[in-house]
Each structure stands twice: as C-alpha cells, then as structure tokens.
C-alpha cells in the first residue's frame, strides 16, 4: 500500500509527493517552496533519515514511522502563522483517534506535541517564510507508528506499543482529511478562537502544576490556559505569566527534573 490522499483532501485539490525514503520532508518542502511552490502540497515518507524538530533537535524516524509535511500559502502575518500549529495538533489528534478506533486516548501538549499515556507520540514543526506574494508555511508532522526513540528528554511511545495496529500510510490518509477540515476552521488565523476552544478541550495538564524551561530560566506554576495569540498562561500566587516559547514538563517528567 502506498501513500494516498483522503477523499476530503482530494476534493479540496491537495496534491501529494511521496518518497520511499527522505532526509527530511520539511527540508524538501522548504526547497520546493523557495522554488515558488505554494501548495497545497503534501510530502510524505515512512522512512525519514535526517529530520529535526524545534531548536534543530534530531527527529528520528525509522522505517514504518510517519514523517510528512504540508505546504500552504497563508493570508496572515507571522504572528497569525504561529497559531497554525494548534490546528495541526487538532488534525493529528483527529486522525489518531480515527485509526485507533477508540483503543487509546490522546492529548495535546503545548506547544506542538501529541501525547498518549503521558508520553510523546508525535510532534509538529512549523517553518514560515515571507514570499513575493505574502507568506507561506511548511508544517511538518511526525508520528511514532512502529517505534519510539529511547533516552529522550521527554518519554516517547509508539502506536505499536499502545497495541494499535495501523501503518504510516493509513494514518497519513486520515491526516490529510483531518488537516483539510481543521485548516478550513483555522481560516488563516481568523478562526483561531474556535481552534483554541477545541485545543483546550484536548490539552494535556490543563489546570495542573507545570514547569516551563527557557534556557536557564524556569517558570513554575499552574497551566491556566492559552491566550488569543496561543501563548501559554502560567499562574502562581495570583499572578499570571505569558509564555511564548519554552519546554514544558508536568507530572512525572517535571518531578524527575527532565531537561
């Protein structure tokens, strides 16, 4: 079975390029975007050899895991583009629920991870750039389908370890339809309030103690909400702190002092 778009994605005129193996679907997408590709175009592989996440951290994706990227032309500014990651999280969670058939529950960890049983199952990376005609973005998404890395700062898990029998191709097809749905709701940032509401319903650690690390700075408090710009709101002793970027820990990962 090869990669294929879902019915909704095809109706919305998305296109697809798939690879048996790729260094990085995001790097390939960025290269195409800089050569005037504006999408909407999916790039997908079940074997990524040189992927990366936030802050250039390596994203290991052995054969059988899903790595994919979508190119979209945006009608918003960089601040608006930053909220697209929340729509991506909802799309990934929607697709995972579909392929799991209710066998597991998933949650969204600010700003860009999908969790299962408190461990990282998937991640999202957005790279937006100005273009002669506005702004374009590449949204990369990766899911541990058959294997999860070990020794990571935050515990990781795979669908296979959860007892969910699926493959990268099946998950990808579901994701393309879910993306078409949530991208339409997001509406180039105009629909972020609806996205924010749905994201918070699925948020990991909401209302619980949380720790945010920004280099040497550590912010402790309670995960209160996310604001209209997608910033994390941490409250402590009656005061609220807005966090635009950082590494988030809660539960066992926080108490263990994960770095």
DRENDRENRO-967060 format. One line per 8 residues: for each residue x negated, y negated, z negated of N, C-alpha, C, O. Coordinates in steps of 0.02 Angstrom, whole numbers, plus 32768, in hexadecimal, padded with zeros to 4 digits. Layout:
<sites>
X Y Z X Y Z X Y Z X Y Z  ...
</sites>
This chain:
<sites>
7FD6 803C 8000 8000 8000 8000 7FD4 7FC1 8000 7FA4 7FBD 7FDA  7FE5 7F92 802B 7FBF 7F54 802D 7FE4 7F1B 800B 801C 7F24 7FF3  7FC5 7EE2 800A 7FE5 7EA7 7FED 801B 7E8D 801C 8013 7E8E 8059  8052 7E76 7FFF 8089 7E5C 8027 80AE 7E27 7FFF 80B2 7E2A 7FC1  80C9 7DF5 8022 80F1 7DC2 8002 8137 7DDD 7FF2 8150 7E09 8014  8156 7DC1 7FBE 819B 7DD2 7FAF 81CB 7DB0 7FDE 81B8 7D84 8005  820A 7DC4 7FDB 823D 7DA9 8008 8245 7D5E 7FFF 824A 7D39 8031  8247 7D46 7FC1 8250 7CFF 7FB5 8214 7CD8 7FCF 821C 7CA2 7FEC
81D8 7CF2 7FC5 819C 7CD0 7FDC 819B 7CCC 8029 8188 7C99 8045  81B0 7D02 8049 81B1 7D01 8092 81E5 7CD0 80AC 81D9 7CAD 80DD  821F 7CCD 808B 8253 7C9E 809F 823C 7C56 8098 8251 7C2A 80BE  8210 7C4A 8067 81F5 7C07 805B 81B8 7BF9 8087 8197 7BC6 807F  81A8 7C28 80B4 8172 7C20 80E5 812C 7C1E 80C7 8100 7BFB 80DF  8124 7C44 8091 80E0 7C4E 8077 80BC 7C7D 80A6 80DA 7CA5 80C9  807A 7C77 80A6 804F 7CA2 80CF 801F 7CC8 80A1 8018 7CB7 8067  7FFF 7CFB 80BC 7FD4 7D26 8094 7F96 7D3B 80BA 7F99 7D4E 80F4
7F5D 7D37 8098 7F1F 7D56 80AF 7F07 7D83 8076 7F00 7D6C 803E  7EFC 7DC2 8084 7EE5 7DF0 8050 7EA0 7E0C 8062 7E8D 7E0F 809C  7E7C 7E20 802E 7E38 7E39 8036 7E31 7E7B 8011 7E4D 7E85 7FDC  7E0A 7EA9 802E 7DFA 7EE7 800B 7DCF 7ED7 7FCE 7DD6 7EF6 7F99  7DA3 7EA6 7FD6 7D79 7E8E 7F9F 7D67 7E45 7FAE 7D60 7E32 7FE7  7D61 7E1D 7F78 7D50 7DD7 7F81 7D26 7DC0 7F46 7D2E 7DD8 7F0E  7CF9 7D91 7F53 7CD3 7D75 7F1D 7D00 7D50 7EEC 7CFF 7D5E 7EB0  7D27 7D22 7F06 7D56 7CFA 7EDE 7D8D 7CE1 7F0B 7D80 7CBE 7F3C
7DCB 7CF2 7EFC 7E03 7CD9 7F25 7E09 7C8E 7F1E 7E1D 7C6C 7F4E  7DF9 7C72 7EE4 7DFB 7C29 7EDD 7DC6 7C07 7F08 7DD4 7BD5 7F28  7D8A 7C23 7F09 7D55 7C06 7F33 7D68 7C0A 7F7C 7D5C 7BDA 7FA2  7D84 7C41 7F91 7D9A 7C48 7FD7 7DD2 7C17 7FE7 7DD4 7BFA 801C  7E00 7C0F 7FB7 7E38 7BE1 7FC1 7E1F 7B98 7FC5 7E36 7B72 7FEF  7DF0 7B86 7F99 7DD4 7B43 7F9A 7DB0 7B35 7FDC 7DB5 7AFE 7FF8  7D8C 7B67 7FF5 7D6A 7B5F 8035 7D9B 7B51 806D 7D90 7B26 8097  7DD2 7B75 806D 7E05 7B6B 80A0 7E28 7B28 8098 7E38 7B06 80C9
7E34 7B15 8059 7E55 7AD5 804C 7E2A 7A9B 8064 7E44 7A6A 807F  7DE8 7AA1 805B 7DBB 7A6D 8072 7DB3 7A6C 80BE 7D96 7A3E 80DA  7DCD 7AA0 80DF 7DCE 7AA2 8128 7E15 7A93 8141 7E29 7AA9 8177  7E3B 7A6E 8117 7E7D 7A53 8129 7EB7 7A86 8124 7EED 7A79 813E  7EAC 7ABE 8103 7EE3 7AEB 80F4 7F0C 7ACD 80BB 7EF0 7ABD 8086  7F4D 7AC5 80C4 7F78 7AA8 8091 7FAD 7AD8 8077 7FD4 7AC7 804A  7FAF 7B14 8092 7FDD 7B46 8079 8025 7B38 808E 8031 7B10 80BB  8053 7B59 806C 8046 7B86 8034 8029 7BC9 804C 8046 7BEC 8075
7FEE 7BD9 8031 7FCA 7C15 8046 7FB2 7C3B 8009 7F91 7C1F 7FDD  7FC1 7C7C 8007 7FA7 7CA9 7FD3 7F68 7CCC 7FED 7F63 7CDD 8027  7F39 7CD6 7FBF 7EFF 7D00 7FCC 7EFD 7D34 7F93 7F03 7D21 7F59  7EF4 7D73 7FA4 7EF9 7DA7 7F70 7EC7 7DDF 7F7C 7EB6 7DEF 7FB5  7EB1 7DFC 7F44 7E86 7E37 7F47 7E90 7E60 7F07 7EA6 7E46 7ED4  7E80 7EA0 7F0C 7E81 7ECC 7ED1 7E3A 7ED9 7EB9 7E30 7F04 7E8E  7E0A 7EB4 7ED4 7DC4 7EBB 7EBD 7DA0 7E79 7EC6 7D8A 7E69 7EFE  7D99 7E53 7E91 7D76 7E13 7E92 7D33 7E1B 7E70 7D2F 7E34 7E37
7CFE 7E06 7E91 7CBB 7E14 7E78 7C98 7DD9 7E57 7C67 7DE2 7E33  7CB1 7D9C 7E63 7C8E 7D61 7E49 7CBF 7D2A 7E33 7CB4 7CEF 7E40  7CF5 7D3F 7E13 7D27 7D0E 7DFD 7D11 7CE8 7DC0 7CE2 7CFD 7D9D  7D33 7CB0 7DB2 7D25 7C8B 7D75 7D65 7C6B 7D5C 7D95 7C61 7D81  7D65 7C5B 7D1C 7D9E 7C3A 7CFC 7D8C 7BF4 7CE8 7D60 7BD5 7D07  7DAD 7BDB 7CB4 7D9E 7B99 7C9B 7D55 7B95 7C84 7D39 7BC5 7C6B  7D37 7B59 7C8D 7CF2 7B4C 7C79 7CC1 7B7E 7C98 7C8D 7B8D 7C7B  7CD2 7B96 7CD4 7CA8 7BC3 7CFB 7C99 7C05 7CD8 7C68 7C26 7CE7
7CC4 7C1A 7CAA 7CBB 7C5A 7C8A 7CCA 7C92 7CBC 7CF8 7C8D 7CE4  7CA2 7CC6 7CBB 7CAB 7CFD 7CEA 7CEF 7D1D 7CE0 7D05 7D29 7CA8  7D0F 7D2D 7D18 7D4F 7D51 7D16 7D42 7D94 7D39 7D40 7D97 7D76  7D3B 7DC8 7D11 7D2B 7E0A 7D2C 7D6B 7E2C 7D44 7D9C 7E32 7D1F  7D6B 7E43 7D83 7DA7 7E62 7D9F 7D92 7EA1 7DC5 7D86 7E9D 7E01  7D8E 7EDA 7DA3 7D79 7F18 7DC5 7DAF 7F30 7DF5 7DE7 7F17 7DF4  7D9F 7F60 7E20 7DD0 7F7A 7E50 7E10 7F8F 7E2D 7E0F 7FB4 7DFC  7E48 7F78 7E47 7E89 7F89 7E2B 7EAB 7F51 7E05 7EE7 7F52 7DFC
7E83 7F20 7DEF 7EA1 7EE5 7DD0 7EB7 7EB3 7E06 7EA2 7EB8 7E3F  7EE1 7E84 7DF2 7EFA 7E53 7E22 7ED5 7E10 7E1B 7ECF 7DF5 7DE4  7EBD 7DF7 7E53 7EA2 7DB3 7E56 7EC2 7D92 7E93 7EBE 7DAC 7ECB  7EE1 7D58 7E89 7F02 7D37 7EC0 7F02 7CEB 7EB5 7EFB 7CD4 7E7D  7F09 7CC7 7EEC 7F0A 7C7E 7EE9 7F3D 7C65 7F1B 7F49 7C83 7F4F  7F5C 7C2C 7F0B 7F8D 7C0D 7F37 7F77 7BC5 7F45 7F64 7BA0 7F17  7F79 7BB1 7F84 7F6B 7B6C 7F98 7FAE 7B48 7FA1 7FDA 7B61 7FC4  7FB4 7B0E 7F81 7FF1 7AE6 7F87 7FDE 7A9D 7F91 7FB1 7A83 7F70
8000 7A7B 7FBF 7FFA 7A32 7FC5 8029 7A13 7F92 8062 7A29 7F8B  8011 79E1 7F6D 8037 79C5 7F36 804A 797D 7F43 8025 7957 7F62  8085 796B 7F2B 809C 7926 7F2E 809D 790A 7EE7 80D1 78F9 7ECC  8062 7905 7ECA 805A 78EC 7E86 8012 78D6 7E7D 7FE9 78DD 7EAA  8002 78BC 7E41 7FBD 78AA 7E33 7F9B 78E1 7E0B 7FB8 7916 7DFF  7F5C 78D5 7DF6 7F38 7909 7DD2 7F59 791A 7D8F 7F59 7954 7D7A  7F76 78E8 7D6D 7F99 78F6 7D2E 7FD5 7923 7D39 7FE2 7950 7D12  7FFA 7916 7D6F 8033 7940 7D7E 801D 7986 7D92 803D 79B7 7D81
7FE5 798A 7DB8 7FCC 79CB 7DCE 7FB9 79F7 7D92 7FBE 7A34 7D96  7FA3 79D8 7D5B 7F8F 79FE 7D20 7FC9 7A25 7D02 7FBF 7A59 7CE2  8006 7A0D 7D0D 8041 7A30 7CF1 8054 7A6D 7D1B 807E 7A95 7D05  8037 7A73 7D56 8048 7AAC 7D81 8034 7AEF 7D60 8053 7B22 7D6F  8002 7AED 7D35 7FED 7B2B 7D13 8024 7B4A 7CEA 8026 7B87 7CE2  8051 7B22 7CCF 8088 7B3D 7CA7 80BB 7B61 7CD3 80D8 7B94 7CBF  80C6 7B47 7D0F 80F1 7B69 7D3F 80D0 7BAB 7D54 80F3 7BDD 7D5D  808E 7BAA 7D5D 806A 7BE8 7D6E 8071 7C1C 7D37 807A 7C57 7D45
806C 7C06 7CF9 8075 7C34 7CC1 80B9 7C55 7CC1 80C0 7C91 7CB6  80ED 7C2C 7CCF 8131 7C48 7CD2 8138 7C78 7D0C 8159 7CAC 7D06  8119 7C69 7D44 811D 7C96 7D7E 80FC 7CD9 7D6E 8117 7D0E 7D7E  80C2 7CD6 7D4D 809E 7D14 7D3D 80C4 7D3D 7D0A 80C8 7D7A 7D0F  80E0 7D1B 7CD7 8107 7D3F 7CA5 8145 7D5E 7CC3 8158 7D96 7CB1  8166 7D3B 7CF0 81A1 7D55 7D12 8191 7D94 7D3A 81B5 7DC6 7D37  815A 7D91 7D60 8146 7DCB 7D88 8133 7E07 7D5C 8144 7E40 7D6C  8111 7DFA 7D25 80FE 7E30 7CF7 813A 7E50 7CD8 813C 7E8E 7CD1
816C 7E29 7CC5 81A9 7E46 7CA9 81CB 7E72 7CDD 81E6 7EA7 7CCC  81CA 7E5C 7D1C 81EB 7E82 7D50 81CA 7EC6 7D5B 81EC 7EF9 7D5E  8188 7EC7 7D60 8166 7F07 7D6E 8163 7F34 7D31 815C 7F71 7D38  8168 7F17 7CF5 8165 7F40 7CB8 81A7 7F60 7CA7 81AA 7F90 7C81  81DD 7F45 7CC4 821F 7F62 7CB6 8232 7F5F 7C6C 8257 7F89 7C54  8219 7F2D 7C49 8229 7F26 7C02 8200 7F51 7BD4 820E 7F55 7B98  81CC 7F71 7BEF 81A2 7F9D 7BC6 8173 7F77 7B99 8155 7F94 7B6B  816B 7F36 7BA4 813F 7F0D 7B7B 8159 7EC6 7B7B 8180 7EB3 7BA7
8144 7E9F 7B4A 8156 7E58 7B49 8117 7E2F 7B51 80E1 7E43 7B3C  811F 7DF6 7B70 80E6 7DCB 7B81 80F2 7D85 7B66 812B 7D6F 7B5F  80BC 7D63 7B57 80C1 7D1E 7B3E 808D 7CF3 7B61 805D 7D0D 7B7F  8096 7CB2 7B5D 806A 7C83 7B7F 8040 7C5D 7B4C 805B 7C3E 7B1E  7FFF 7C5F 7B54 7FD1 7C3F 7B26 7FB5 7BFF 7B46 7F9A 7C00 7B7D  7FBD 7BC8 7B23 7FA6 7B88 7B3E 7F5A 7B89 7B46 7F37 7BA2 7B1A  7F3F 7B6F 7B7E 7F66 7B51 7BB4 7F73 7B7F 7BEF 7F9D 7B6F 7C19  7F51 7BB9 7BF3 7F52 7BDC 7C34 7F4C 7C28 7C31 7F34 7C46 7C60
7F61 7C47 7BFA 7F5B 7C90 7BF5 7F9E 7CB1 7BEB 7FCD 7C92 7BD2  7FA2 7CF0 7C00 7FDB 7D1A 7BF1 7FC5 7D51 7BC2 7F92 7D72 7BCE  7FEA 7D5A 7B8C 7FD9 7D8B 7B59 800A 7DC5 7B58 8045 7DBE 7B6B  7FF2 7DFE 7B42 801C 7E38 7B33 8001 7E57 7AF3 7FC5 7E65 7AEF  802C 7E63 7AC2 8015 7E7D 7A81 7FDE 7E52 7A63 7FB1 7E6B 7A42  7FE2 7E10 7A6F 7FB1 7DE2 7A52 7F6D 7DE2 7A75 7F40 7DBE 7A5E  7F65 7E07 7AAB 7F26 7E0A 7AD0 7F2E 7DEC 7B15 7F66 7DEC 7B31  7EF8 7DD4 7B32 7EFB 7DB4 7B73 7F05 7DE7 7BAB 7EDD 7E16 7BB2
7F3A 7DDD 7BD1 7F49 7E08 7C0A 7F39 7DE7 7C4C 7F23 7E08 7C7B  7F42 7DA5 7C4F 7F36 7D81 7C8D 7F23 7D39 7C80 7F2E 7D1F 7C49  7F07 7D19 7CB2 7EF2 7CD4 7CAC 7F00 7CAD 7CEB 7F0B 7CC9 7D21  7EFF 7C6B 7CE4 7F10 7C3D 7D1A 7EDB 7C07 7D1E 7EC3 7BEF 7CEA  7EC8 7BF4 7D5A 7E98 7BBE 7D64 7EB1 7B91 7D9C 7EBE 7BA9 7DD4  7EB7 7B50 7D8E 7ECD 7B20 7DC0 7E93 7AF3 7DD3 7E70 7AD9 7DA8  7E89 7AEA 7E14 7E56 7ABD 7E2E 7E77 7A91 7E62 7E89 7AA7 7E98  7E80 7A51 7E50 7EA1 7A21 7E7C 7E6E 79EF 7E98 7E3F 79DB 7E76
7E78 79DB 7ED7 7E4A 79AC 7EF6 7E72 797B 7F21 7EA6 798B 7F3D  7E57 793D 7F24 7E74 790B 7F50 7E66 791E 7F98 7E30 7937 7FA8  7E97 7912 7FC3 7E90 791F 800A 7EA2 78E0 8030 7EC0 78B2 8013  7E92 78DD 8071 7EA4 78A1 8097 7EEF 7892 8096 7F04 7858 809E  7F18 78C5 808B 7F60 78BA 808B 7F7F 78C2 8046 7FBC 78CC 8040  7F57 78BD 8011 7F73 78C0 7FCD 7F4B 78EA 7F9E 7F11 78DC 7F8F  7F6A 7920 7F86 7F4B 794C 7F55 7F5D 7994 7F66 7F95 79A1 7F7B  7F2E 79C1 7F5E 7F3B 7A08 7F69 7F1E 7A2F 7F2F 7EEE 7A19 7F0F
7F3A 7A68 7F21 7F24 7A90 7EE9 7F1D 7AD9 7EFC 7F41 7AF3 7F26  7EED 7AF8 7EDB 7EE6 7B41 7EDE 7EF6 7B5B 7E98 7ED7 7B45 7E67  7F25 7B88 7E93 7F37 7BA6 7E53 7F22 7BEF 7E55 7F3F 7C17 7E7A  7EF1 7C00 7E2D 7ED9 7C45 7E2B 7EF9 7C6A 7DF1 7F00 7C4E 7DBA  7F0C 7CA8 7DFC 7F29 7CD2 7DC7 7F0A 7D17 7DC9 7F02 7D35 7DFE  7EF9 7D30 7D8E 7EDC 7D72 7D8A 7EFE 7D9A 7D53 7F0F 7D7F 7D1F  7F08 7DDB 7D5F 7F29 7E06 7D2F 7F02 7E47 7D27 7EEC 7E65 7D59  7EF9 7E5C 7CE8 7ED9 7E9C 7CDA 7F0C 7ED3 7CE6 7F34 7EE3 7CB9
7F0C 7EF0 7D20 7F3D 7F24 7D30 7F26 7F68 7D17 7F4A 7F8A 7CF3  7EE9 7F7C 7D2B 7ED1 7FBF 7D18 7E9B 7FBF 7CE3 7E8D 7FF2 7CC4  7E7B 7F84 7CD8 7E44 7F82 7CA7 7E3E 7F3B 7C8C 7E4E 7F0A 7CAE  7E26 7F36 7C4E 7E1A 7EF6 7C2E 7DD2 7EF2 7C17 7DB5 7F25 7C04  7DB3 7EB8 7C1A 7D6E 7EB1 7C04 7D68 7EBB 7BB9 7D97 7EAE 7B93  7D2E 7ED0 7BA3 7D21 7ED9 7B5C 7CEF 7EA4 7B44 7CCB 7E87 7B6D  7CEF 7E97 7B04 7CC0 7E68 7AE7 7CCE 7E20 7AF8 7CA0 7DF6 7AF7  7D0C 7E10 7B09 7D1F 7DCB 7B1B 7D2E 7DA3 7ADB 7D40 7DC0 7AA8
7D29 7D60 7ADF 7D38 7D36 7AA4 7D7E 7D41 7A89 7D89 7D3F 7A4D  7DAD 7D4E 7AB7 7DF2 7D5B 7AA3 7E02 7DA2 7ABA 7DF2 7DB4 7AF3  7E22 7DCC 7A91 7E30 7E11 7AA4 7E56 7E15 7AE6 7E81 7DEB 7AF4  7E46 7E47 7B0F 7E66 7E4F 7B50 7E87 7E94 7B54 7E74 7EC3 7B31  7EB9 7E99 7B81 7EDE 7ED7 7B89 7EF3 7EDE 7BD2 7EF4 7EAC 7BF6  7F04 7F1A 7BE7 7F1A 7F26 7C2C 7F61 7F42 7C2D 7F79 7F5B 7BFA  7F81 7F3E 7C66 7FC4 7F5C 7C6D 7FBF 7FA8 7C63 7FEC 7FC6 7C45  7F8A 7FC5 7C7C 7F82 800E 7C74 7F7E 8021 7C2B 7F9C 8053 7C16
7F5A 7FF9 7C02 7F55 8007 7BBB 7F98 7FFE 7B98 7FA4 801B 7B63  7FC3 7FD6 7BB5 8007 7FCC 7B99 8037 8003 7BAE 8070 8004 7B98  801F 8031 7BD8 804A 8067 7BF0 8077 8053 7C2A 80A9 8074 7C37  8065 801C 7C4C 808D 8004 7C85 806D 801C 7CC5 8035 8007 7CD6  8090 8046 7CE9 8076 8063 7D27 8089 8037 7D62 80C2 803B 7D7A  805B 800F 7D79 8066 7FE6 7DB4 8023 7FDB 7DD5 7FF0 7FF4 7DBD  8021 7FB7 7E0B 7FE2 7FA8 7E2D 7FE0 7F5E 7E3F 8012 7F3B 7E3A  7FA5 7F48 7E54 7F9B 7F01 7E63 7FCA 7EE9 7E9B 7FE2 7EB1 7E99
7FD5 7F14 7ECC 7FFE 7F01 7F05 8047 7EF6 7EF1 8067 7EC6 7F07  8062 7F22 7EC7 80A7 7F1B 7EB1 80AF 7EDC 7E87 80E0 7EB7 7E8F  8080 7ED1 7E59 8083 7E95 7E30 807E 7E56 7E5A 80A1 7E25 7E4E  8052 7E57 7E8C 8049 7E1D 7EB7 808A 7E0B 7EDB 809C 7DD0 7EDE  80AB 7E3C 7EF7 80EA 7E2E 7F1A 811D 7E0D 7EEC 813E 7DDD 7EFF  8123 7E26 7EAF 8151 7E08 7E7F 813B 7DC1 7E6E 8164 7D94 7E65  80F9 7DB7 7E69 80DF 7D75 7E57 80ED 7D41 7E8E 80FD 7D08 7E7F  80E8 7D55 7ECD 80F5 7D24 7F02 813C 7D0A 7F00 8148 7CCF 7F0D
816C 7D36 7EF1 81B1 7D1F 7EEB 81BB 7CF4 7EAD 81DE 7CC1 7EAF  819D 7D08 7E76 81A3 7CE1 7E38 8183 7C9D 7E40 819D 7C6B 7E28  814A 7C9A 7E63 812A 7C5A 7E6F 8157 7C2C 7E98 815F 7BF2 7E87  8174 7C47 7ECE 81A0 7C1E 7EF8 81D9 7C00 7ECE 81EC 7BC7 7ED8  81F3 7C28 7E9F 8229 7C11 7E74 8213 7BD9 7E45 8232 7BA5 7E42  81DC 7BE5 7E20 81C7 7BB5 7DEE 81A6 7B77 7E0C 81AA 7B41 7DEF  8186 7B7E 7E46 8169 7B44 7E68 81A1 7B15 7E7D 8199 7AD8 7E7A  81D8 7B31 7E92 8212 7B08 7EA4 822E 7AE4 7E68 8240 7AA9 7E6C
8232 7B06 7E2F 824A 7AE6 7DF1 821A 7AAE 7DDD 8230 7A77 7DCA  81D9 7ABB 7DDF 81A7 7A88 7DCD 81AD 7A4A 7DF7 81A7 7A12 7DDE  81B9 7A53 7E39 81CA 7A1B 7E66 8196 79E3 7E63 81A7 79A8 7E5A  8157 79F6 7E6C 8120 79C5 7E6F 811D 7999 7E30 810D 795E 7E32  812C 79B9 7DF8 8128 7997 7DB7 816A 7979 7DA0 8172 796B 7D65  8198 796D 7DCE 81D7 794E 7DBC 8202 797B 7D90 822C 7963 7D6A  81F8 79BD 7D95 821F 79EC 7D6E 81FB 7A07 7D31 820D 7A3C 7D17  81C6 79E4 7D1B 819E 79FF 7CE4 81C5 7A07 7CA3 81B6 7A34 7C7C
81F7 79DD 7C96 821C 79E4 7C58 823F 7A28 7C55 8241 7A48 7C20  825B 7A3F 7C8E 8279 7A81 7C90 8245 7AB8 7C87 8250 7AE9 7C65  820B 7AAE 7CA7 81D3 7ADD 7C9F 81BD 7AE0 7C57 81B3 7B16 7C3B  81B5 7AA6 7C38 819F 7AA1 7BF2 81CE 7AC7 7BC4 81B8 7AEB 7B98  820F 7ABF 7BCF 8241 7AE1 7BA5 8239 7B2C 7BA9 8239 7B4F 7B76  8233 7B46 7BE6 822D 7B8E 7BF0 81EA 7BA8 7BD7 81E6 7BDF 7BBC  81B5 7B81 7BE0 8173 7B96 7BC9 8173 7B9D 7B7D 8158 7BCD 7B62  8191 7B6E 7B5A 8192 7B70 7B11 81B8 7BAC 7AF6 81A7 7BC7 7AC1
81EA 7BC3 7B1B 820F 7BFF 7B07 81E1 7C3B 7B05 81EA 7C69 7ADE  81AF 7C3B 7B31 8181 7C73 7B38 813D 7C67 7B17 8110 7C90 7B1D  8136 7C2F 7AF5 80F6 7C1A 7ADA 80DE 7C47 7AA1 8104 7C56 7A73  809F 7C5B 7AA5 8080 7C82 7A6F 806C 7C53 7A37 804F 7C1E 7A43  807B 7C66 79F9 8064 7C41 79BF 808A 7C02 79AF 8075 7BDC 7983  80C2 7BF5 79D0 80E7 7BB8 79C3 8100 7BB7 797A 811F 7BE7 7963  80F3 7B80 7957 8107 7B7A 7911 80D9 7B9C 78E0 80E7 7B9D 78A4  80A3 7BB8 78F7 8074 7BDE 78CC 8031 7BB9 78C7 8023 7B8C 78EF
8007 7BCD 7897 7FC4 7BAF 7891 7F9C 7BBB 78D1 7FA1 7BEF 78F1  7F75 7B89 78E3 7F4F 7B8B 7921 7F0C 7B69 7917 7F05 7B3E 78EC  7EDC 7B7D 793F 7E9A 7B5D 793D 7E85 7B4D 7984 7E88 7B78 79B0  7E70 7B0F 7990 7E59 7AFA 79D1 7E10 7AE6 79CC 7DFD 7ABF 79A1  7DE7 7B01 79F9 7DA0 7AF2 79F8 7D8C 7ACB 7A36 7D99 7AE0 7A6F  7D6D 7A91 7A2A 7D54 7A66 7A60 7D0A 7A5B 7A54 7CF6 7A29 7A36  7CE1 7A8A 7A6B 7C9A 7A87 7A5C 7C90 7A91 7A11 7CA3 7AC4 79F5  7C71 7A60 79F1 7C64 7A65 79A9 7CA0 7A4D 797F 7CA0 7A57 7943
7CD1 7A30 799F 7D0C 7A17 797B 7D40 7A4F 7974 7D4E 7A73 79A4  7D5C 7A55 7938 7D90 7A87 792B 7DCD 7A64 7910 7DC9 7A3D 78E0  7E07 7A71 792E 7E46 7A53 7918 7E72 7A8B 78FC 7E83 7ABA 7920  7E83 7A87 78BD 7EAF 7AB8 789D 7EF2 7A99 788F 7EF7 7A5D 7880  7F26 7AC0 7893 7F69 7AA7 7883 7F9E 7AD9 7898 7F92 7B15 789B  7FD8 7ABF 78A8 8011 7AE8 78BE 8022 7AD4 7906 8025 7A99 7916  802D 7B06 7930 8041 7AFB 7976 8088 7AE1 7975 80B8 7B06 796B  808F 7A9F 7981 80D0 7A7F 797D 80F7 7A83 79BE 8132 7A97 79BF
80D7 7A71 79F6 80F8 7A71 7A38 80C5 7A5E 7A6D 808A 7A58 7A5E  80DC 7A56 7AAB 80B4 7A34 7ADE 80DC 79F6 7AF3 8119 79F7 7AF3  80B8 79C1 7B06 80DC 7983 7B15 80EC 797E 7B60 80E3 79AF 7B85  8103 7944 7B75 811A 793A 7BBA 80E2 793D 7BED 80EE 7941 7C29  80A3 793C 7BD5 806A 7943 7C02 804A 7988 7BFD 8017 7995 7C1D  8067 79B4 7BD4 804C 79F7 7BCC 8017 79FC 7B97 7FF7 7A30 7B90  800B 79C6 7B71 7FD8 79C7 7B3C 7FF2 79EE 7AFF 802D 79EB 7AEE  7FC5 7A12 7AE0 7FD5 7A38 7AA3 7FDC 7A08 7A69 7FB1 79DC 7A5F
8011 7A0F 7A41 801B 79E5 7A06 8010 7A10 79C8 8034 7A41 79BC  7FDD 79FE 79A2 7FCB 7A22 7965 7FD9 79F4 792A 7FC2 79BB 7927  8001 7A0D 78FA 8012 79E4 78C0 7FF0 79FE 7881 7FE7 7A3A 7878  7FDC 79CF 7856 7FBD 79E0 7816 7FC7 79A6 77E5 7FB7 796D 77F4  7FE2 79B8 77AB 7FED 7986 7776 8015 794A 778F 8007 7910 777F  8048 7959 77B8 8074 7924 77D0 8059 78FC 780A 807B 78CE 7821  801E 790B 7822 8001 78E7 785B 7FFB 7916 7897 7FED 7952 7890  8005 78FA 78D2 8002 7922 790F 7FC6 790D 793A 7FB6 78D2 7940
7FA5 7940 7957 7F6D 7934 7984 7F7E 794E 79C9 7F96 7987 79D0  7F72 7925 79FC 7F7E 793A 7A41 7F3D 7956 7A5E 7F09 7936 7A5A  7F42 7992 7A7A 7F06 79B4 7A94 7F0F 79BF 7ADF 7F3E 79E0 7AF4  7EE2 79A3 7B06 7EE6 79AA 7B4F 7EBE 79E6 7B68 7ECD 7A00 7B9E  7E8B 79FB 7B42 7E62 7A34 7B57 7E42 7A53 7B1A 7E35 7A32 7AE8  7E35 7A94 7B1E 7E15 7AB6 7AE7 7E25 7B00 7AE9 7E50 7B17 7B0F  7E01 7B26 7AC0 7E0D 7B6E 7ABA 7E37 7B7B 7A7D 7E27 7B64 7A46  7E6D 7B9F 7A87 7E9F 7BA9 7A53 7E99 7BEF 7A35 7E90 7C20 7A59
7E9E 7BF2 79F2 7E9E 7C32 79CF 7ED4 7C31 799A 7EE2 7BFD 797B  7EF4 7C6A 7990 7F23 7C71 7959 7F25 7CBA 7945 7F09 7CE6 7966  7F46 7CC6 790C 7F4A 7D0B 78F4 7F06 7D27 78E2 7EDC 7D04 78C6  7EFC 7D67 78F3 7EBE 7D89 78E1 7E82 7D69 7901 7E4C 7D66 78E2  7E89 7D50 793F 7E50 7D31 7962 7E38 7CF3 793D 7DFD 7CE5 793A  7E67 7CCE 791F 7E54 7C92 78FA 7E31 7CA4 78B9 7DFD 7C88 78A9  7E4E 7CD3 7895 7E32 7CE6 7854 7DEE 7D08 785B 7DC4 7D06 782E  7DE4 7D28 7896 7DA3 7D4A 78A2 7D6D 7D19 78B7 7D32 7D2A 78BC
7D84 7CDA 78C4 7D53 7CA8 78D8 7D38 7CB4 791E 7CFC 7CA9 792B  7D64 7CCA 794C 7D4E 7CD7 7990 7D33 7C97 79AE 7D4D 7C60 79A1  7D00 7C9E 79D7 7CE3 7C62 79F6 7CE7 7C65 7A42 7CD1 7C37 7A64
</sites>
